[in-house]
Amino acid sequence: MSLFDQISDDIKAAMLAKDKVRLEALRNAKKFFLEAKTAPGANDTLTDEDAVKIIQKLVKQGKDSAGIYSGQNREDLAEEELQQVKVLEAYLPKQLSPEELEAELKKIIAETGASSLKDMGKVMGAANKTLAGKAEGRLISDTVKRLLA
């Protein structure tokens, strides 16, 4: 079952359970899925890889929004955002631990022959392909900088 179909089924389940937070988060994700499917050149298809990228983007936006709300002393809104983020994170592949991420990046650095921060672009290109969906881009970038410095 594709991620699109699974989320559609989970929307129905959330409606039956009257789970407002889950329903809102999943409907928002499905909206972005439908936009991606109907975009010019998409041929009315959405791969699971693209769906994961959309969910990652929504999770990042939710975390950023929660941070802004917290900064403005709106903990009620921040909590709501974080609950929706938690719902969406369940659809993402298992995230790498910091130790696993560092080990993977050391392998990539060795493969690319990178030796300094000047080579960061090469490493990031390979890392983003290899680790897509398994780690947040900012975390990958920070770890690569630390390893190359």
VENVEN-V523272 format. One record per run of one state. SS is the DSSP state (H for helix, E for strand, - for the rest). FROM is the first residue (numbers start at 1). TO is the last residue. If there is no record, write none. Layout:
# VENVEN-V523272
ss = [SS,SS]
from = [FROM,FROM]
to = [TO,TO]
This chain:
# VENVEN-V523272
ss = [-,H,-,H,-,H,-,H,-,H,-,H,-,H,-]
from = [1,3,18,20,38,48,72,75,90,98,113,117,131,137,149]
to = [2,17,19,37,47,71,74,89,97,112,116,130,136,148,149]
